[in-house]
């Protein structure tokens, strides 16, 4: 999707992205910014690795790192 603007809604990556974001929502994640970051990381890794499981793991790692850095920052 990121690299290919002509992807249809029926594309396997679109379905995989929906499942991944739905899974995050089911686990209680509701921060739109974090969901957006995770979705972009997931799609990039899916395009790179062509493997749903590896893309999920990589995106989860990015999400965890971002969450940790965000919580370490003082509130302004």
Secondary structure, 3 states (H helix, E strand, C coil): CCCCCCCCCCCHHHHHHHHHHHHHHHCCCCCHHHHHHHHHHHHHHHHHHCCHHHHHHHHHHHHHHHHHHHHHCCCC
